Amino acid sequence: MALQLLGFFLGMLGFLGTVAATVLPHWRCSAYVDTNIITAVSYMKGLWMECVSHSTGIYQCELHRSLLALPSDLQAARALMVLSCVTSTLAVLLAVMGMKCTQCAHALSTKNGLLLGGGVCFLSAGLLCLIPVSWTTHSIIQDFYNPFLPSALKYEIGQAIFVGYTSSCLSLIGAFTLCCSTNRQQQPTRYPPPHQMVGFPSAPSPPPAVLAAAPSYRPPEALRGNCVPSVLSVSKGGYRLNDFF
């Protein structure tokens, strides 16, 4: 359960970071190079707005009014970041229902499926956030080192880019943690019969049958005294050896 909670909270932090990176306008910040050393005004560009910060403390922002007039890379970055936020929301719902500390599903196979689905959604959200952030970083660096581009049009990497990198890494780590914390179906343990187990005392053997002693033979009373006692008789009480042969 601890591993599931760790993966869930990492994914949640990645989700919140993705939302913050999507909303913040600090994707591109003014670069102070060459003759562009005026620090009284700084420009910032984001996915949804452009902002100007004055040294007097005035902060002005203007939303992008036309969607079709935006560059194609900015439109793609918008779509990917929004899709990453939606996927992260779905991942949070699936992970909550699939964790052991919740009562949304009772079957182990169902919980494993939900938890694995949440991990896959977090993985997709992290990749969707990583793509536009990496592409924007490449574009900023390429324009910065372009000798034919005026210094006033050069920008540096803004804070929202670093937030995007951090949130994508957290989402990926949380996804792998959730996928590794799924509980596998345990097979019932089969034990051998007791007489085959090593060290198990065998059943005591039944005691041998005690043979009853045969009763001594005595002739019937009707035969007593039928014959005259002879010399071969052992006893003179009426019993003779002839009676036993």
Buried (B, 14 or more C-beta within 10 A) or exposed (E): EEEBBBBBEBBBBBBBBBBBBBBBBBBBBBBBEEEBEEEEEBBBBBBBBBBBBEEEEEEEEEEBEEEEEBEEEBBBBBEBBBBBBEBBBBBBBBBBBBBEEEEEBEEBEEBBBBBBBBBBBBBBBBBBBBBBBBBBBEBBEEBBEEEEEEBEEBBBBBBBBBBBBBBBBBBBBBBBBBBEBBEEEEEEEEEEEEEEEEEEEEEEEEEEEEEEEEEEEEEEEEEBEEEEEEEEBEEEEBBBEEBEE
